[in-house]
């Protein structure tokens, strides 16, 4: 795993990439933030590339999220609906099925994350296969209640012990992938809710893909509910069982992707 030094978003149009980029935004009950989040994405992408798509997966929202999304007139924004709430992991998986870019960014729709250094993530994908936003990168800024920070550190320590994922932060909702690898990874992911990131990175690590960590700028105000913490713990134990005991991921990837060794060059 490699840390990347921070660089700011370049504003010159001559620096635009010709690579098509997909942005996946899982959305659930975010009527107050999704429009601002989309505007942030569009501003960032406008300085990065002219060829991009935004896939918003409305995961059975019970508030006005769908109404807000319907009012956004932008041909680059594709809205995919789940009739009922299936979970963030399921929403990401749906978004990946629709992704057509060479690179894919996965970003939360709650507008908690500043995208100003998105160019850094895309540039890193020329050398790495996955770039993970890390709250514990030395150039990151992270504002959150103390209890949330404490639980985040504890959770990440547990992930390292059980799964051997050596990244400073698995849960920040800002990640970038080479899409051809992301589709293989997400095909093996079965966690539908909170810990899909952990499962995806466990598969990434298993496949020996190249991972880099990059700075992220996050402001979070909500606390975890105890039932969510317990659910995440159970999900991580399930991932460890599938990875370490029954080797489910290894068998699944070989079965579903017969040419994966050629694709992944391993």
Buried (B, 14 or more C-beta within 10 A) or exposed (E): BEBBEBBEBBEEEEEBBEBBBBBBBBBBBBBEBBBEBBEBBBEBBEBBBEBBBBBBBBBBBEEBBBEBBEEBEEEBBBBBBBEEBBBBBBBBBBBBBEBEBBBBBBBBBBBBBBBBBBBBBBBBBEEBBBBBBBBBBEBBEBEBEEEBBEBBBEBBEBBBEBBEBEBBBBBBBBBBBBBEBBBBBBBBBBBBBBBBBBBBBBBBBBBEBBBBBBBBBBEBEEEBEEEEBEBBBEBBEBBBEBBEEEEBBBEBBEEEBEEBEEEBEE
